[in-house]
Amino acid sequence: MQIDSKKAIWGWALYDWANSAFATTVMAGFFPLLFKDFWCAGVDQTVSTARLSMANSAAGITVALLAPILGAIADKGTNKKKFLLFFATMGIVMTAGLFLVQQGLWKLAVGLYIFGAIGFSGGNIFYDSLITSVASGKKLDTVSALGFSLGYLGGGALFALNVWMANNPQQFGFADIGQAVRFGFLSVAIWWAVFSIPIFLLVKEPRKEKPLPLGQMILCGVKQLLQTFRKIRQMKMILLFLLAYWLYIDGLDTIVRMAVDYGKSLGFENQDLIKALLIVQFVGFPAAIGYGYLGKSIGAQRAILFGIVIYLGITFWAVFMQAKWEFYVMAVAIGLVQGGVQALSRSMYARMIPADKSAEFFGFYNMLGKFAVVIGPVMMGGVGLLVRRMGYSSDAASRVGLGSIALLFVAGGIMLCFVKEQPQKT
């Protein structure tokens, strides 16, 4: 038995160390910077923000539509790791491709970014669902938090190296900063590939008594999905939790993906934005572990609500932010709660769902999470464009666009208050 086995837990958690390099260096860091300064050079800031928002939304829609079907299929066989391998490979190849995109080719950059994000998010469906194969109910909070904490540390470590290369390109043999930054994408692909190996070697899926042929597995998976849709009305607490999660994780993911773009719109220097990202990563590492123990102490639900309140305060503060030091303070605040909210949401949901249908139910979980990523960036970009067309400055448009995200934290937090954490049966 591998349940609560240290080897299996660390093998599982190291995948977060592996793919978080994409979330940090690509999604949150270098891609937004290079997109504005290199691939969209000379384009109005509001327009480039809208383009980036639509790219994030396109990736989110695709994964959201695929997630529940893929999860249902995976639960009909021993294929979670196979699907994880497929999506991880897609993300790795597309990320490496960004190294080759030349200046001005923003459409090609967006295309590779979208498929890279699909690989990242699609793989997480099966990575998340494997948590019930390595951890018992009493350890779900701390194991989930371990994954996120390693993600912060690993993603931050590679990002710090990439920042060092970008600030000293000649020292590393690069012609200029642009080439160094593009090499950062290639380094993410290599990092992701190498550190994904442990989960495939050390984590074993529970074997089905009679594995089904692929065609029959797909058909049964789709049927199971339809059955779950019909039964979801009877699982009121799961439904309510998913709706709450849909809203508050929307706000969180939008801030993660658009923070650098927002800072550039306010006129902050690239170095200031990168420093802030590094602060988030290295504060997030111990904070995610601590948040796991906080959830164990006061309950996952209360700990998540605490994080939502912090995020709501961060959003309002960001709307009126003026100085660099404020950006740094907000980076610390985000680092303290970001990983904890994500980790405890995953573990709280894992306790509520039927263990033998974990991939299918995590398919719904990730589906709503990705549809949330559709709404948040579109909301921020769309509101910003509307305010800009009303004659206000780009600065004002960016601030109002970000401020609209507060509605998602408020609505999600209110819904979460009514959730009762209890195992559900199908």
Buried (B, 14 or more C-beta within 10 A) or exposed (E): EBEEBEEBBBBBBBBBBBBBBBBBBBBBBBBBBBBBBBBBEEBEBBBBBBBBBBBBBBBBBBBBEBBBBBBBBBBBBBBBBEBBBBBBBBBBBBBBBBBEBEEBBBEBBBBBBBBBBBBBBBBBBBBBBBBBBBBEEEBBBBBBBBBBBBBBBBBBBBBBBBBEBBEEBEEEEBEEBBBBBBBBBBBBBBBBBEBBEBBBEBBBBEEBEEEBEEEEBBBBBBEBBEEBEEEBEEBEBBBBBBBBBBBBBBBBBBBBBBBBBBBBBBEBEBEBBBBBBBBBBBBBBBBBBBBBBBBBEEBBBBBBBBBBEBBBBBBBEBBEBEEBEEBBBBBBBBBBBBBBBBBBBBBBBBBBBBEEBBBBBBBBBBBBBBBBBBBBBBBBBBBBBEBBEEEBEBEBBBBBBBBBBBBBBBBBBBBBEEBEEEEBEB
